[in-house]
Amino acid sequence: MLRWNNGILEKLKNIAHITFDMRIGGAEQVISNLVENTNQSKYNLSIICLDQTIGPFGRRLQEKGCQVISFNRKPGFDLSLIRQIHDYIIRCKFDILHCHQYTPYIYGLFASFFTSAKVIFTEHGRFYPDKRKFKRVVLNPFLSFFTNTITAISLATRDALVEYENFPRKKIKIVYNGIDDSLSITSQAASMKETLGINKKDYVLGTVARLDTIKNQKMMIKSLASVRETYPNTFLIIVGDGPERNSLEAFVSSLGFSSHVIFTGFKDDVYNYLKTMDIFLLTSFSEGTAMTLLEAMAAGLPCIVTNVGGNPEIVADNETGFIIPNDDEKTLADKICIFFKDENLKKKIGKAGRRRFEEHFTVDKMVAAYEEIYDDLVSRKQ
């Protein structure tokens, strides 16, 4: 594709992001942010979905003119899909394939063979508990030889790629996730609080996450029971949906305080809910670089997070929040009460979190890091 740039007709370089689909999720949000913010005077961006479901992020990008194509991946390892992607790479003349997560990386890498496309593999997170798989341990050092760049969204994710996947450490770069926080300016916190039936003087804890066992929302519910012994007018807002919703709602009911735990389901207007919270909680068993944690820091919220994955790299303990042991509801309750007892501390730490976000985790910083990689790969081709 050609485009005029300052009176000069230039050929744009073509980048394809390869992923499972573009439904709601952290990796999908990163891809969406990259497509919308990468320099379009230099790069033409497309998305290849392995699975037939494009999802809301994909549809939104299509409406903005982005090329989003989906394939119907068959169960098992679909050899025919490699041929389809290979033909698509040649037809569209892609210069770079940016593959997100391991399975899209495998399909993208194999499809790139006998083309001129460079390959980037980005790992967005890890399973819990993490395990070494013999086939990957043997195969990955060989695959990495044909991979131009590997990136991880945190030091912890990089270390997992080395320990569990046997990728060479020296080839892995760290690129932290970043978000666009401009939506926070338009949030309607006051009206949202009223809608939820929460008074101005009530204490509000909150989280935004998929309702899944790995996110361990049960830990914060248990802590709420302890906190309410001292601060009975404390509410917990759980924004998100998932397979554990019915189980969590039943657990809250068994404790007898359903009126103080609000399950909102999935919501687009996350910032409106964040602005109603006094403290943001993230009690996961495993995390990469949680996008919702970045959103909470952007909103100026003090955060309490478990000591897993990339959480300690995002939250500076005792400076922008508290880092606590995994699955320890007593310590969580104690830290919550520290904030409730000291309003000045809560505000100070919230402001420090906002500064840390601006310094490290904006969408501009993330995009700049990836553009540097793209520029380097393109220059090697010339």
ZARO-949870 format. One line per 4 residues: number of its first residue (from 1); their letters; for each residue x, y, z of C-alpha. Coordinates in pm, whole numbers. Layout:
BEGIN
NUM	a	X/Y/Z | ...
# end
This chain:
BEGIN
1	mlrw	0/0/0 | 118/352/-88 | 50/668/111 | 151/1032/84
5	nngi	369/1146/376 | 481/1511/380 | 450/1530/4 | 642/1206/-54
9	lekl	477/890/-184 | 591/609/49 | 522/238/58 | 371/133/390
13	knia	501/-178/560 | 234/-441/630 | 195/-586/978 | -43/-871/1064
17	hitf	-132/-939/1426 | -210/-1311/1468 | -428/-1417/1760 | -699/-1664/1862
21	dmri	-982/-1411/1822 | -1068/-1055/1919 | -1311/-1116/2203 | -1285/-933/2535
25	ggae	-953/-1005/2707 | -618/-857/2803 | -421/-975/2499 | -702/-864/2269
29	qvis	-706/-521/2431 | -331/-491/2373 | -374/-579/2006 | -657/-329/1972
33	nlve	-445/-57/2132 | -156/-137/1899 | -372/-129/1587 | -529/203/1683
37	ntnq	-207/374/1794 | 78/241/1579 | 201/504/1334 | -30/462/1034
41	skyn	188/682/816 | 447/402/828 | 252/82/884 | -64/-80/749
45	lsii	-210/-306/1019 | -432/-613/987 | -551/-887/1223 | -563/-1261/1156
49	cldq	-787/-1462/1392 | -731/-1837/1403 | -1083/-1899/1523 | -1405/-1806/1350
53	tigp	-1531/-1578/1628 | -1397/-1227/1568 | -1547/-1075/1882 | -1638/-719/1986
57	fgrr	-1285/-578/1968 | -1253/-713/1615 | -1589/-577/1503 | -1508/-235/1643
61	lqek	-1181/-227/1453 | -1355/-340/1134 | -1593/-45/1168 | -1286/180/1180
65	gcqv	-1152/33/856 | -907/-228/989 | -880/-555/795 | -980/-838/1034
69	isfn	-997/-1188/888 | -1095/-1504/1073 | -1028/-1869/989 | -1223/-2167/1115
73	rkpg	-950/-2359/1299 | -1024/-2730/1321 | -977/-2932/1643 | -627/-3062/1701
77	fdls	-331/-2928/1507 | -483/-2795/1184 | -224/-2837/908 | -460/-2692/649
81	lirq	-475/-2368/848 | -99/-2322/804 | -144/-2335/428 | -434/-2086/442
85	ihdy	-235/-1836/650 | 74/-1890/430 | -126/-1806/117 | -276/-1503/289
89	iirc	72/-1378/389 | 188/-1399/29 | -129/-1240/-109 | -113/-945/131
93	kfdi	267/-918/122 | 306/-895/498 | 643/-771/618 | 591/-858/986
97	lhch	379/-1118/1164 | 320/-1019/1527 | 197/-1339/1693 | 23/-1315/2028
101	qytp	46/-1618/2260 | 196/-1958/2190 | -56/-2132/1962 | -97/-1833/1724
105	yiyg	284/-1809/1726 | 321/-2171/1612 | 73/-2126/1328 | 221/-1791/1231
109	lfas	581/-1913/1237 | 514/-2224/1028 | 303/-2020/785 | 588/-1770/745
113	ffts	829/-2029/607 | 927/-1958/245 | 799/-1600/274 | 988/-1280/351
117	akvi	778/-1203/662 | 960/-1144/992 | 808/-1304/1304 | 753/-1159/1653
121	fteh	620/-1377/1936 | 462/-1201/2235 | 374/-1401/2546 | 91/-1235/2740
125	grfy	64/-1453/3048 | 97/-1796/3202 | -129/-2074/3326 | -153/-2164/3693
129	pdkr	12/-2382/3798 | 283/-2353/3532 | 431/-2673/3390 | 712/-2784/3160
133	kfkr	593/-2974/2853 | 846/-3210/2700 | 758/-3134/2336 | 793/-2760/2388
137	vvln	1116/-2789/2584 | 1269/-2983/2295 | 1112/-2784/2010 | 1125/-2423/2128
141	pfls	1503/-2363/2108 | 1484/-2473/1744 | 1178/-2256/1673 | 1341/-1954/1835
145	fftn	1617/-1972/1576 | 1359/-1881/1309 | 1189/-1618/1528 | 1315/-1263/1489
149	tita	1201/-1125/1825 | 1037/-1261/2139 | 870/-1025/2386 | 717/-1080/2729
153	isla	486/-845/2916 | 676/-875/3245 | 998/-1005/3391 | 801/-1287/3554
157	trda	657/-1386/3217 | 1004/-1380/3064 | 1138/-1601/3340 | 854/-1847/3281
161	lvey	936/-1860/2909 | 1292/-1951/3002 | 1216/-2198/3281 | 907/-2373/3144
165	enfp	934/-2320/2767 | 1314/-2337/2719 | 1335/-2018/2512 | 1677/-1845/2524
169	rkki	1674/-1563/2779 | 1896/-1337/2570 | 1639/-1329/2290 | 1347/-1210/2505
173	kivy	1267/-840/2541 | 1035/-693/2804 | 753/-471/2678 | 504/-377/2947
177	ngid	139/-341/2854 | 2/10/2829 | -346/157/2818 | -519/471/2697
181	dsls	-677/628/3004 | -859/910/2823 | -1196/751/2903 | -1141/820/3273
185	itsq	-1204/1188/3210 | -1567/1125/3115 | -1654/884/3398 | -1975/949/3590
189	aasm	-1877/821/3932 | -2134/1010/4136 | -2435/890/3940 | -2297/535/3926
193	ketl	-2264/518/4303 | -2621/631/4343 | -2738/376/4087 | -2568/98/4283
197	gink	-2741/203/4605 | -2420/305/4780 | -2409/613/5004 | -2132/873/4984
201	kdyv	-1993/777/5326 | -1985/402/5255 | -1652/227/5195 | -1618/61/4857
205	lgtv	-1376/-216/4759 | -1369/-334/4401 | -1218/-547/4132 | -1248/-588/3755
209	arld	-1167/-935/3626 | -1302/-1247/3464 | -1487/-1459/3721 | -1257/-1757/3709
213	tikn	-1087/-1970/3974 | -746/-1832/3871 | -863/-1481/3971 | -955/-1605/4322
217	qkmm	-1235/-1356/4395 | -1335/-1583/4683 | -1033/-1450/4876 | -1161/-1093/4870
221	iksl	-1511/-1206/4967 | -1369/-1379/5273 | -1176/-1065/5360 | -1490/-856/5330
225	asvr	-1647/-1062/5608 | -1358/-964/5840 | -1347/-600/5732 | -1721/-555/5795
229	etyp	-1671/-647/6161 | -1500/-308/6201 | -1645/-123/5901 | -1997/-264/5852
233	ntfl	-2079/-11/5579 | -1826/-165/5339 | -1931/-281/4992 | -1752/-497/4735
237	iivg	-1810/-435/4364 | -1711/-723/4135 | -1709/-614/3771 | -1687/-897/3519
241	dgpe	-1841/-1226/3424 | -1728/-1583/3381 | -1778/-1947/3475 | -1746/-1889/3852
245	rnsl	-2022/-1631/3882 | -2294/-1864/4011 | -2053/-2026/4257 | -1936/-1689/4389
249	eafv	-2289/-1557/4426 | -2385/-1872/4619 | -2078/-1831/4843 | -2171/-1471/4923
253	sslg	-2525/-1579/5001 | -2398/-1850/5238 | -2208/-1580/5432 | -2523/-1373/5464
257	fssh	-2415/-1039/5313 | -2541/-1050/4954 | -2663/-693/4995 | -2301/-577/5033
261	vift	-2149/-759/4732 | -2251/-627/4390 | -2197/-844/4083 | -2230/-614/3783
265	gfkd	-2154/-863/3505 | -1942/-756/3209 | -1933/-378/3158 | -1783/-156/2889
269	dvyn	-1772/156/3109 | -1512/20/3353 | -1384/364/3454 | -1726/462/3589
273	ylkt	-1707/169/3830 | -1342/230/3920 | -1426/586/4018 | -1675/456/4276
277	mdif	-1407/246/4450 | -1186/344/4741 | -946/51/4695 | -880/-181/4401
281	llts	-817/-549/4474 | -649/-809/4253 | -620/-1145/4430 | -523/-1372/4138
285	fseg	-320/-1691/4166 | -140/-1586/3846 | -109/-1266/3640 | 94/-1122/3355
289	tamt	50/-747/3331 | -315/-704/3429 | -483/-437/3216 | -744/-373/3486
293	llea	-468/-307/3739 | -325/-44/3506 | -673/107/3469 | -708/123/3847
297	maag	-373/299/3884 | -468/540/3604 | -783/618/3801 | -570/705/4106
301	lpci	-677/408/4316 | -454/252/4582 | -417/-116/4491 | -377/-433/4694
305	vtnv	-247/-726/4487 | -114/-1075/4538 | 257/-1138/4497 | 231/-1322/4165
309	ggnp	343/-1275/3805 | 386/-916/3697 | 197/-764/3993 | 514/-676/4192
313	eiva	657/-507/3880 | 351/-284/3848 | 272/-206/4212 | 555/-66/4424
317	dnet	490/-214/4769 | 409/48/5035 | 443/322/4770 | 162/272/4520
321	gfii	-21/-6/4703 | 31/-322/4904 | 163/-658/4785 | 36/-951/4988
325	pndd	89/-1330/4995 | -120/-1551/4772 | -455/-1670/4909 | -414/-1488/5242
329	ektl	-747/-1323/5325 | -636/-1217/5675 | -347/-1007/5546 | -575/-864/5279
333	adki	-829/-760/5543 | -554/-602/5756 | -424/-396/5460 | -774/-280/5368
337	ciff	-827/-158/5725 | -498/35/5715 | -633/237/5423 | -972/288/5587
341	kden	-807/415/5906 | -587/666/5725 | -759/865/5450 | -448/1072/5383
345	lkkk	-240/759/5327 | -502/623/5090 | -497/942/4883 | -115/966/4889
349	igka	-70/611/4763 | -341/654/4500 | -165/962/4361 | 170/781/4362
353	grrr	10/499/4164 | -116/746/3906 | 236/890/3868 | 383/542/3829
357	feeh	127/465/3559 | 218/781/3368 | 589/697/3391 | 571/334/3277
361	ftvd	237/205/3155 | 75/442/2907 | -29/322/2563 | 222/562/2407
365	kmva	513/395/2587 | 397/48/2485 | 345/147/2122 | 684/321/2108
369	ayee	854/4/2231 | 687/-214/1968 | 745/43/1691 | 1116/33/1774
373	iydd	1105/-344/1719 | 907/-306/1395 | 1147/-41/1265 | 1446/-259/1344
377	lvsr	1297/-561/1164 | 1198/-356/860 | 1545/-201/834 | 1698/-550/831
381	kq	1488/-640/527 | 1606/-344/323
# end
